[in-house]
Amino acid sequence: MSQPLASIVIPFKNTEVFIAECLNSILKQSYSNWEAIFVDDYSDDSSCTIVESFTEKDSRIKLYKNDGSGIIDALQTAYNHCSGSYITRMDSDDIMTPIRLETMVNNLENHGKKHLAVGQVKYFRADGLSDGFARYEQWLNSLTTDGKNYSEIYKECVIPSPCWMLHREDFDACGGFNSNIYPEDYELAFRFYKAGYTCIPCDKVLLHWRDYSTRTSRTHEHYAENSFLDLKVHYFLELNYDKTRPLAIWGAGTKGKTLAKILLKENIPFYWICDNPKKIGKHIYDQELYNFDYLAELQQPQSIVTVANSDAQKEIKTYFETKKMQAMIDYFFFC
């Protein structure tokens, strides 16, 4: 029985230091029926030349120039050249583990349509990882182990952009790379969630995810924190907000204030609660701040939590549980 073709979409720009390592990791895959579609987004280093040298050695590697400008146009250009039954994305500065494609294809073959293959990730950095990235890796992998990625989708991007795979028909059905909204990887994760594609649990590391100070997600304005919050609010209002129920913001820090401004602009009514004695009773943006226990006076409220402290989050979650409130129905952590 022939193996289905897996198309790997790889946009790149000025990654000459890393791109050969990425290419070699693809060549080392235990699964052999793949095509790697590289799209150059106007690099001014030698990365394009490096890819070109690999195309001469293996016909499965293909190189194109971006039809437009930027990563979204590059993804769209790459997809226009894809022929595979399965679609996956890879970043040119990362490394696949040898079993990545085999694991993902097998999972999709076993589970069928409307499923999303995901995998564990391992961050690495030449000068050592920050505690923040180590915590993100642990959090993301804990969700992926059980396939419960969507359960905390409003916190951070729960589907790592270089480590998913989907049936081509399902990818097309949810809009593929056709959206022009940034951050494009997080927005695509929300569309997977909206489409109801079930994440397949995975306990294997399938991607070594490189971090460095100049990577796009750290430097480009499209990946600024306010872009993430705008995206979260957009999909929350579309997918989870019940306008028949009172809405409460929990937390009056920077993120809580930014969220309040977004909701006010959208004319979404809300109550504002916190547990900071210095803020309770005050007004911000003409909205009074109540003690958190005011929540008990509201009839079947929904709550958005903007408190970042992990210990405080545990206490808040315990409070919700005592009130028999359910995650992703009654409360949502936005950080």
N, C-alpha and C positions, 0 to 999 in steps of 0.2 A: 504494500500500500504506500503510495507516494506521500511525501510530507507536504503540507500546505505551505505556500510561500509567505514568509513574514517580511514586511517592508519596514525598515528602520529609517526614520526621518531625522536628519542631523544638520541643523543650521550651524554655521560657524562664522566667526569673525576674529581674526588676530589671535589665534590660539596655537601658534607654531610650537610653543614649548610643550604642549600637552597632546596635540592631535594624533601624533603617531602612536602614542600609548593607547588612546581610544581605539584607533583602527586595529591595532594588534589584538586588543581584547575582543573585538568582533570576529576577527579571523580565528581566534581560539575557541569559538563557540562549539559546544558538543552537537548543537543543531545546525545542519548545513544548508538548509533551503531558505536562504535569506537574500535580500538585496539591501544595500546600504546607500541611501540617497543623501549625498552631501550637497549642501547649497551654500555657496560663498556669498556672504553679505558684505562685499566690497572690502576684503581684507587688504591691508597694506604691508603685511609681513609675508613670510614664506609658507604660511599654512596651506594656501591653495596649491602651491607647488608640491608640498608633501602629499596631499591627497591625490594629486594627479599621478604621482609616482606609484601610489598604491593601485590606482585604476589600471595601470599597465601590467600589474602582477595578477590581479584577480578581477574578472569581469563582473562579479557581483557588486563591486564598489563603483558607484557612479557619481559624477561631479557635474554640477550645474551652477550657473550664476543666478543670483536673486533677480526675479522679475521686477521687484519693487525695491523697497528700502526698509530695513528693520527686521526684527525676528519674526513678526507675524507674517509679513510678506514672504520671508524665507521659508517658513513652515508651509505656507500655501503653495509656493513654488515646488517644494519637495513633494508635497502630496500629489500635485498634478502629474508627477512622474512615477508614482507608486503603482505597482501591479499586484501587490500581495493580497491574500485573503485576510491577513491579520496586519494591524497597524500598531507600531510602537514608536516612541520618541527616544532620542538619546542626545546628550549634550557632548560637545567635542572635547571637553576638558575632563570628562568622567571615564570610568572604567567598568565594563561589564564583567561580572564573574562568569566563568566558562559555562555555567548551567542556566544562565538567565533565559535565553530564548527557548531552550528545551522545556524548562519549567513552566514558562508562561504559555507556550503553545499547548503543552499537555493539559494544563489546567483549563484552558478554554475549550479544548477538544472534549474534555470530560464533563464540563459543566454546561456547554452550549451557549446559545445566544443570550443576550441581556446580562452577561457577566463581564466583569472587569478583572483582568489579571494584574496583581500588584506584587511587590516583593519587599523584603527587608533591605535596608540601606546601611552602609557604613561610611560615615564621614571621615575624611582625612585631610590634613593640612601640613605643609612642610615644617611650619614653626609651632605646631601644636594647636589643638582645638580649644575654643573657648568653652566655658561651662554651659553657655547658652546653646551652642550647637550640640553638645553632648546630651543635654536634656531633650532637645528637639528630636534627636535620633532615637533616644530611648522611648519617648512618647509616641513617635510615629510607628516604630516597630511594634510597640505594645498593641496599637490599634490593628496593624496589619496581620499580626499573629492570629487574631480572631476574625479578621475581615470586617471589623466594626469601624472602619475609617470615617464614615459619615457621621458617627455619633458625636464627633467633636469638630465638625467641619467649620464652625464659626470661630474657632480658636485660631487656627493656622491652616495652610494648605495641607490637606490630609492625603493627597495623592502626589508623590514626588514626580515632578515633570519628566525626569529621564528614566522612570521605572514603572511603566504601565503598558498594557497591551489589550487590544479590543478587536472583536470581529469588525471587518470593514463595514458591513451593513449597519451595525450598531453605531460605529463612529460617524458614518454619514447621517444617520437618523438623528443624532443629537447636535448636528451642526459642524462637526469636525473642527478644522482650523479656520472656519469662515468668520468667526467673530473677530472684531477689531478692538475688543476691550482688554485693557491691561489691568493687573498682571495676568497675562494670557494663560499661564499654567493653573492658577487658582480659579480663574473663571471657567476653564474647561472642567476642573474638578466639580464645580457647582453644577455644570450641565450634565455630568455623569450622574450626580445625585438627583437632579431634577428628572432625568430619564428613568430613574429607578434601576440602574445597572448594579447588580449585587457584586460587592468586592469578594473575591475568592481568598480565603485565608491562606497565608503563606508564612512559614517559619524559617525560610532560607534567605541568606543575604544574596541579592542578585545585582546589587550596584555598589560600587565604591564611588562615593559622591565627594568631589574635590571642593574644598573651600580655599579661597585666596582673596586678598584685599581688593583686587581690581575686577572680580567677576561681575557681570552685568547686574545681577540681582542685588549687588551691594552698592552700585554706583549710579544706576539709571533712575531718572525721575519716575518712570513708569512703575517702579517697585517701591515707591515711598509708602510709608505707613498709612497716609490718608487715602491712598488708592485702595489699599486692602479694606479699610473700614467702609468706604463707599460701596465696594463690591459686596461685602457682608450684608450691609443694610438692604441693598437692592434685592438680593436673593432671599433674605429673611422676610421682607415684605411680600415677596411673590410666593414663597413656598411654605412658610411656617407661621406667619403672623395671622392671628384670628382677630379681626377688627370688632367682633362682638364681645371680646374680652378686654379688660383694662390692661395696659402695658406699663411696666415699671422698668426704669433704669436703675441698676444697683451699682453705685460708685460715682464719685464726683471728682475723680482725678482728670488728667489730661484727656484720656480716651473717653471717659464719661461725658466730659464737656463737648468734645468733638461729636460724639454720637447725638447728644442733645441738640446740637446745632443742625445736624443733618435731619433729624426727625422734625424739628420745628420748620425747617425749609420745606419738608414734604407734607406739612400740615398733619402730622401723625400725633394725636394726643398721648401724653404719657405722664406717669407719676415718677418722682425722682426720690430715691431712697439711698441712705448710706449709714454707716455706723461711726462716722467721725463726729464727735461732740462739737468740734469747732465749726462744722458746716451745717449741722442740723438746725433747722429753723430759719436759715438764711435763704436768700433768693439769688439765683443765677439765671440770667436770661429771662427774668420775670417768672421763673419756676421755683416754687418752694421746695426745699429739701426736707424730707421727713425721715424719722428714725426708721431703720429697716423693718421693725415689727409692725409698721403701718401696713405692710403687705397683707397681714392677716385680716385687715378691715376691707380689703378689696375682694370683689366677687369673682372667683376663678381667674386670677391674674396670670399673665405671662410676664416673665422677667428676663431682661438681658443683663448679664453680669459683666462689668468692665473692670473688676478688681483683678490686678495682675499678680499680687502676692500669692504664692502657691499654698502657704499655710492658711491664709484667709479664704482661699477658694475651697479648701477642704471643709472649713467650718461652715461656709455658705452652702455647700453641697449637703452637708449633714442637716442643716436647717431645712432645706427643701425636702429632704427625705422624711424628716419628722412631720412635715405638712403633707406627706404623701404626694408630692409633686414629682413629675417625671421629666427627665432630660429629653430635649428635642421636642417636647410637647408643651411643657409648662415653664421650663427655664433653659437658657442658652448662654454658654460662656463665650464671650467675644474676645477673650485674651487668656 
